[in-house]
């Protein structure tokens, strides 16, 4: 008889079911993980609402990608991992051979392998991820904190792309988990951080993480003017990170940044979205427009270091815990409750 486990299966738009499915068998180079914590994520909420992700998941499919746990079985050829090891797995791994990998931009790998299946009692980690992006979790780091490595790795790379430096004024638009991670990392680099968002509880969290100002912005407010007004002489921030994913806030970020500044459109906008760019301003004021996608093996390791050394407080971002059976309801309610990230405990 095939052994089964409880797992979340995405069937389509707003259709996630907790089902009994076969426990995965591990093959060459693979590892079977006993899931100890799987974190909810804004990307998972979007996938739940849309019913798919063009690059990462096609239903019906196992779901979830921020995970940590304990190795229960290793496949042939696995080195460096044994049953009983506490580990954290990233949700992808690059090929290491294409032009982008060789050029130091592994996040743009032509054959980037994605993995889903965190919301389950067990997870089979593909061989390439085992080889490149499966890391040992230090004993003092909780499983929930460990699962935070993947989203933090994306922000680590975003901060690097934005060139954040000590003494700069950095504006973060959006105070969800990703925006708040930007606040924490920018402060860690010695920047003066300005946060803008809609919910006072999240703004309070931004202040607790070191933001010098955290302002509530409502419908119709001039976001660009608000951000400029919180910098010396109204000159505008040196860096603006857009962590909302709306054309209106992208537009405001471009208007707010100072001469010679950098705008990082970090959050993905809906397909087909358009924004206006003033090429004269980009040219004569040397405003740089960048965007950051995903993470690299280096940023995954840096994220784990930051968490392990206590430089990024995992407890500030993982604010709730729930059993697997509650996942569909949690996904439906994401964005309306007070929790930032919920640790799903299968």
Order of alpha helices (4+ residues) and beta strands (2+ residues): beta-beta-beta-alpha-beta-beta-beta-beta-alpha-beta-beta-alpha-beta-alpha-alpha-beta-alpha-beta-alpha-beta-alpha-beta-alpha-beta-alpha-beta-alpha-beta-alpha-beta
